[in-house]
């Protein structure tokens, strides 16, 4: 039988405070860039995305993309409330 190699344990990651994800993003994506998107520009992008989605979306059980979006939004808000998570 061959010899089993034992790897040294990696140190545990520093715990994150509730709602502090900056370290997580820095670890995943490198330095976090600050960006400020104009609210009007952001809403235009969202509206364009929704229009394209409505154009290409096939209804599911007679439900539109907007219906499904609202259901998902409600479900996510419910989960956030259940776990007392502030996502603002």
URGIGI-V467768 format. One record per backbone hydrogen bond with DSSP energy under -0.5 kcal/mol. CO is the residue of the C=O (numbers start at 1). NH is the residue of the N-H. E is the energy in kcal/mol with one decimal. If there is no record, write none. Layout:
co=CO nh=NH e=E
co=CO nh=NH e=E
//
This chain:
co=5 nh=7 e=-0.6
co=17 nh=20 e=-2.6
co=19 nh=21 e=-0.9
co=21 nh=25 e=-2.4
co=22 nh=26 e=-2.4
co=23 nh=27 e=-2.4
co=24 nh=28 e=-2.1
co=25 nh=29 e=-3.5
co=26 nh=30 e=-1.7
co=33 nh=35 e=-0.5
co=35 nh=37 e=-0.5
co=36 nh=38 e=-0.5
co=38 nh=42 e=-2.7
co=39 nh=43 e=-2.4
co=40 nh=44 e=-2.1
co=41 nh=45 e=-2.2
co=42 nh=46 e=-2.3
co=43 nh=47 e=-2.5
co=44 nh=48 e=-2.5
co=45 nh=49 e=-2.3
co=46 nh=50 e=-2.6
co=47 nh=51 e=-2.5
co=48 nh=52 e=-2.2
co=49 nh=53 e=-2.5
co=50 nh=54 e=-2.9
co=51 nh=55 e=-1.9
co=52 nh=56 e=-2.0
co=53 nh=57 e=-2.2
co=57 nh=59 e=-0.5
co=59 nh=61 e=-0.5
co=60 nh=63 e=-1.4
co=63 nh=60 e=-1.7
co=64 nh=68 e=-2.1
co=65 nh=69 e=-2.7
co=66 nh=70 e=-2.3
co=67 nh=71 e=-1.9
co=68 nh=72 e=-2.5
co=69 nh=73 e=-2.6
co=70 nh=74 e=-2.4
co=71 nh=75 e=-2.3
co=72 nh=76 e=-2.8
co=73 nh=77 e=-2.5
co=74 nh=78 e=-2.2
co=75 nh=79 e=-2.2
co=76 nh=80 e=-2.7
co=77 nh=81 e=-2.3
co=78 nh=82 e=-2.6
co=79 nh=83 e=-2.1
co=80 nh=85 e=-2.9
co=81 nh=84 e=-1.2
co=85 nh=87 e=-0.8
//
